[in-house]
Amino acid sequence: MSAISVSGVTKRFKDVIAVSNVSFDVKKGEIFSLLGPNGAGKTTLLKIICGILPPDSGEVKVLGINVFENPFEAKRRIGYVPQENIVYDRLSGWENILFYASLYGLSSAQVKERAKEIVERLGLESRIKKHVKTYSGGLRKRLSLAVSLIHNPEVLILDEPTVGLDPSARREFWKIIEDLRRDGITVLMATHYMEEADALSDRVAIINEGKIIALGSPTELKKAFGKLTVIEILIANPKPDIEQILREIIEGPILIKNSEIRIHVKDYESSLPKIVEVLLRNGIRIVQISITEPTLEDVFLKLTGRGLGE
């Protein structure tokens, strides 16, 4: 039995199809990521899986329980951390935990034992009695996770869990997620961070415009990229017409982000001198050139013609 089973789910908002005939299974004990840009339908899909939004068609089961036929039984098995802040600034961290525990009908003894364990695991001991308004963004994320775990769910659903965190706090949060998976908790996560999906996921579903366009392990998806090589070029003076300049000699996908250019080629040994020549001829100063392996963002670019951030 899958931890989560999504079958033929579609959701419309007036004339907009937010989720289109989506189907996938999440295995027990794995970290499964929905990877796609903002507006791809990730949040809508997660809200349907949690039973917050009803689908127009399709079915969702959590641990074999139909989410919309038996909502209370299904939701009891789920911990959900949405994008928006779910903790209260004027309460302390401990008061937030007690409040959410009361919603699940936990006894005082259950709350005390479980909360102590979660607070220690998430590194909140020194701040748990302080008002949340004094917390950093990273501590708020940890507290949001704590209140979502207080009822000991078997499935954890995270919507863009590390948005707004600095790189150090993001990696600390990754470690927490990995530790939860080792404890047997199934994690379904939506993210638009390629490196996050690559680092954490057992499997990734790439979603674009409400549709799943690829699914597999990060390694499988990157192998499916084909025999193309990625030339990564760091430049000192970005110009708005760089892609147009490169199109003189490049037919394949080109991804440009600020000062970084990623170019997909079949034969980098013959392509690289031509790329360097055309950039220098157009006054582009090259800082660094490297030959790299494809990333999940390169896979997304090949499938859609645009980057994850566009």
C-alpha positions as CSV (number, residue, x, y, z in Angstrom):
1,M,0.0,0.0,0.0
2,S,1.3,3.4,-0.9
3,A,1.5,6.2,1.7
4,I,-0.2,8.6,-0.8
5,S,-2.1,7.7,-3.9
6,V,-3.2,10.4,-6.3
7,S,-5.4,9.2,-9.2
8,G,-6.7,11.4,-12.1
9,V,-6.9,14.6,-10.0
10,T,-8.1,17.8,-11.8
11,K,-8.9,21.2,-10.3
12,R,-10.2,24.3,-12.1
13,F,-10.6,27.8,-10.9
14,K,-13.1,29.3,-13.4
15,D,-11.3,29.1,-16.7
16,V,-7.9,28.2,-15.3
17,I,-7.0,24.5,-15.0
18,A,-4.6,24.5,-12.0
19,V,-4.2,20.8,-11.8
20,S,-4.8,18.6,-14.9
21,N,-5.4,14.8,-14.6
22,V,-2.5,14.2,-12.2
23,S,-1.7,10.7,-11.0
24,F,1.3,9.4,-8.9
25,D,2.0,7.3,-5.8
26,V,4.3,8.1,-2.9
27,K,5.9,5.1,-1.3
28,K,6.0,4.6,2.4
29,G,9.1,6.0,4.0
30,E,10.3,8.0,1.0
31,I,10.9,11.7,0.4
32,F,9.0,12.6,-2.8
33,S,9.3,16.1,-4.3
34,L,7.0,18.0,-6.6
35,L,9.5,20.2,-8.5
36,G,8.2,23.1,-10.6
37,P,8.1,26.9,-10.9
38,N,5.8,29.2,-9.0
39,G,2.3,28.8,-10.5
40,A,2.8,25.3,-11.7
41,G,0.0,23.9,-9.5
42,K,2.1,22.5,-6.6
43,T,0.2,24.3,-3.7
44,T,-3.2,23.5,-5.2
45,L,-2.3,19.8,-5.5
46,L,-1.0,19.7,-1.9
47,K,-4.1,21.3,-0.6
48,I,-6.2,18.7,-2.4
49,I,-4.1,15.9,-0.9
50,C,-4.5,17.3,2.6
51,G,-8.3,17.5,2.1
52,I,-8.4,21.3,2.2
53,L,-9.6,21.7,-1.4
54,P,-11.9,19.2,-3.1
55,P,-10.9,18.1,-6.6
56,D,-13.2,18.5,-9.5
57,S,-12.4,14.9,-10.4
58,G,-10.1,12.2,-9.3
59,E,-9.3,10.5,-6.0
60,V,-6.7,10.8,-3.3
61,K,-5.9,8.2,-0.6
62,V,-3.6,8.6,2.3
63,L,-2.5,5.2,3.8
64,G,-5.4,3.6,2.0
65,I,-8.0,6.1,3.4
66,N,-10.0,8.2,0.9
67,V,-9.3,11.8,1.9
68,F,-12.8,13.0,1.0
69,E,-14.8,10.0,2.1
70,N,-13.1,9.8,5.5
71,P,-11.6,13.2,6.0
72,F,-11.1,13.1,9.8
73,E,-9.4,9.7,9.7
74,A,-7.1,10.8,6.8
75,K,-6.2,14.1,8.3
76,R,-5.2,12.5,11.6
77,R,-2.4,10.8,9.7
78,I,-1.1,13.9,8.0
79,G,1.1,16.7,9.2
80,Y,1.0,19.8,6.9
81,V,3.3,22.8,6.8
82,P,1.9,25.3,4.3
83,Q,3.9,28.2,2.7
84,E,2.2,30.8,4.9
85,N,3.1,31.4,8.5
86,I,0.9,29.1,10.8
87,V,2.3,30.1,14.2
88,Y,1.1,33.1,16.3
89,D,3.5,35.9,17.0
90,R,1.9,36.9,20.3
91,L,2.2,33.4,21.8
92,S,5.4,31.7,22.9
93,G,6.7,28.7,21.0
94,W,5.4,26.4,23.8
95,E,1.9,28.0,23.7
96,N,1.7,27.5,20.0
97,I,2.5,23.8,20.4
98,L,-0.1,23.5,23.2
99,F,-2.7,25.2,21.0
100,Y,-2.2,22.9,18.1
101,A,-2.1,19.9,20.3
102,S,-5.5,20.8,21.7
103,L,-6.9,20.8,18.2
104,Y,-6.0,17.1,18.0
105,G,-7.5,16.3,21.3
106,L,-4.2,15.2,22.9
107,S,-4.1,14.8,26.7
108,S,-1.8,16.9,28.8
109,A,0.4,13.9,29.5
110,Q,0.6,13.1,25.8
111,V,1.4,16.7,24.9
112,K,4.2,17.1,27.5
113,E,6.0,14.0,26.5
114,R,5.6,14.4,22.7
115,A,6.4,18.2,22.8
116,K,9.6,17.7,24.8
117,E,10.8,15.2,22.2
118,I,10.0,17.4,19.2
119,V,11.5,20.6,20.8
120,E,14.8,18.8,21.5
121,R,14.9,17.3,18.0
122,L,14.3,20.6,16.3
123,G,16.7,22.6,18.4
124,L,14.1,24.9,19.9
125,E,14.9,24.5,23.6
126,S,16.5,27.9,24.1
127,R,13.7,29.8,22.5
128,I,10.6,27.8,23.2
129,K,9.4,30.0,26.0
130,K,9.9,33.2,24.0
131,H,7.3,35.0,22.0
132,V,7.3,34.0,18.3
133,K,7.7,37.6,17.2
134,T,11.3,37.4,18.4
135,Y,12.0,34.3,16.3
136,S,14.2,34.3,13.1
137,G,12.8,33.0,9.9
138,G,14.5,29.7,10.4
139,L,13.1,29.3,13.9
140,R,9.6,30.0,12.7
141,K,10.0,27.3,10.1
142,R,11.1,24.9,12.8
143,L,8.2,25.8,15.1
144,S,5.8,25.4,12.2
145,L,7.2,21.9,11.7
146,A,6.9,21.2,15.4
147,V,3.2,22.0,15.6
148,S,2.6,19.9,12.5
149,L,4.4,16.9,14.1
150,I,2.7,17.1,17.6
151,H,0.1,14.5,16.8
152,N,2.8,12.1,15.5
153,P,1.6,11.9,11.9
154,E,2.8,9.1,9.5
155,V,2.8,11.4,6.5
156,L,4.4,14.9,6.4
157,I,3.5,17.4,3.6
158,L,5.7,20.4,3.2
159,D,4.9,23.3,0.8
160,E,8.1,25.2,-0.1
161,P,9.6,24.5,3.3
162,T,12.8,26.5,3.0
163,V,11.6,29.6,1.1
164,G,13.1,32.7,2.7
165,L,15.9,30.9,4.6
166,D,19.6,31.6,4.1
167,P,21.7,28.8,2.7
168,S,22.9,27.7,6.2
169,A,19.4,27.5,7.7
170,R,18.2,25.8,4.5
171,R,20.7,23.0,4.9
172,E,19.9,22.6,8.6
173,F,16.3,22.2,7.6
174,W,17.3,19.6,5.1
175,K,19.0,17.5,7.8
176,I,15.8,17.6,9.9
177,I,13.7,16.3,7.0
178,E,16.2,13.5,6.3
179,D,16.1,12.6,10.0
180,L,12.3,12.4,9.9
181,R,12.5,10.1,6.9
182,R,14.9,7.8,8.8
183,D,12.3,7.5,11.5
184,G,9.8,6.1,8.9
185,I,7.8,9.3,8.2
186,T,6.8,9.7,4.6
187,V,7.6,13.2,3.2
188,L,5.8,14.8,0.3
189,M,7.4,18.2,-0.5
190,A,6.8,20.9,-3.0
191,T,9.7,23.0,-4.0
192,H,11.0,25.2,-6.9
193,Y,14.6,24.8,-5.7
194,M,16.4,22.4,-8.0
195,E,19.2,21.7,-5.5
196,E,16.7,20.9,-2.7
197,A,14.8,18.3,-4.7
198,D,18.1,16.8,-5.9
199,A,19.7,16.6,-2.5
200,L,16.7,15.2,-0.5
201,S,14.4,13.3,-2.8
202,D,14.2,9.6,-3.5
203,R,11.9,10.5,-6.4
204,V,10.9,13.7,-8.1
205,A,7.8,14.6,-10.1
206,I,8.4,17.6,-12.3
207,I,5.2,19.6,-12.6
208,N,4.5,22.4,-15.1
209,E,1.2,24.1,-15.9
210,G,-0.7,21.7,-13.7
211,K,0.7,18.5,-15.3
212,I,3.3,16.0,-14.3
213,I,5.8,16.0,-17.2
214,A,8.5,13.7,-15.8
215,L,8.8,11.4,-12.8
216,G,11.7,9.4,-11.4
217,S,14.7,9.5,-9.2
218,P,17.0,12.5,-9.6
219,T,19.6,10.3,-11.2
220,E,17.1,8.7,-13.6
221,L,15.8,12.1,-14.7
222,K,19.2,13.5,-15.3
223,K,20.2,10.4,-17.3
224,A,17.1,10.9,-19.4
225,F,18.5,14.3,-20.3
226,G,20.5,12.4,-23.0
227,K,24.1,12.8,-24.1
228,L,24.2,16.5,-24.0
229,T,26.9,18.2,-22.0
230,V,26.5,21.5,-20.1
231,I,29.0,24.3,-20.6
232,E,28.7,26.7,-17.7
233,I,30.1,30.2,-18.2
234,L,30.4,33.0,-15.6
235,I,30.6,36.4,-17.2
236,A,31.5,39.9,-15.8
237,N,29.1,42.0,-17.8
238,P,25.7,40.5,-18.5
239,K,23.8,42.0,-21.5
240,P,20.1,41.6,-22.4
241,D,20.9,40.2,-25.9
242,I,23.3,37.4,-24.8
243,E,20.9,34.7,-25.8
244,Q,20.4,36.3,-29.2
245,I,24.2,36.5,-29.7
246,L,24.7,32.8,-28.8
247,R,21.9,31.7,-31.1
248,E,24.3,32.5,-34.0
249,I,26.0,29.2,-33.2
250,I,23.9,27.3,-30.7
251,E,20.6,25.4,-31.5
252,G,20.1,23.7,-28.1
253,P,18.7,25.0,-24.8
254,I,20.4,28.0,-23.2
255,L,19.7,29.1,-19.6
256,I,20.8,32.5,-18.5
257,K,20.6,33.7,-14.9
258,N,22.3,37.0,-14.1
259,S,26.0,36.4,-14.7
260,E,25.7,32.6,-15.3
261,I,25.1,31.0,-18.7
262,R,24.4,27.3,-19.1
263,I,24.6,26.0,-22.6
264,H,23.6,22.5,-23.7
265,V,25.7,21.0,-26.5
266,K,26.4,17.6,-28.0
267,D,30.1,18.1,-28.6
268,Y,31.6,20.6,-26.1
269,E,35.2,20.2,-27.6
270,S,34.1,21.7,-30.9
271,S,31.4,24.0,-29.5
272,L,33.4,25.7,-26.8
273,P,35.9,27.6,-29.0
274,K,33.0,28.9,-31.1
275,I,31.1,30.0,-27.9
276,V,34.2,31.8,-26.5
277,E,34.9,33.5,-29.8
278,V,31.4,34.9,-30.3
279,L,31.2,36.1,-26.7
280,L,34.5,37.9,-26.9
281,R,33.7,39.4,-30.3
282,N,30.5,40.9,-28.8
283,G,32.4,42.4,-25.8
284,I,31.4,39.8,-23.2
285,R,34.1,39.4,-20.5
286,I,34.4,35.7,-19.4
287,V,35.4,35.1,-15.8
288,Q,35.2,31.3,-15.7
289,I,34.3,28.3,-17.8
290,S,33.5,24.8,-16.6
291,I,32.0,21.6,-18.1
292,T,29.4,20.2,-15.8
293,E,26.8,17.4,-15.5
294,P,23.1,18.2,-16.2
295,T,21.0,19.3,-13.2
296,L,17.2,18.9,-12.6
297,E,16.8,22.5,-13.9
298,D,18.5,21.5,-17.1
299,V,16.0,18.6,-17.4
300,F,13.1,21.1,-16.8
301,L,14.6,23.5,-19.4
302,K,14.8,20.7,-22.0
303,L,11.2,19.6,-21.3
304,T,9.6,23.1,-21.2
305,G,12.0,25.5,-22.9
306,R,12.4,27.7,-19.8
307,G,14.1,27.7,-16.5
308,L,12.5,27.0,-13.1
309,G,12.7,30.6,-12.1
310,E,11.0,32.0,-15.1
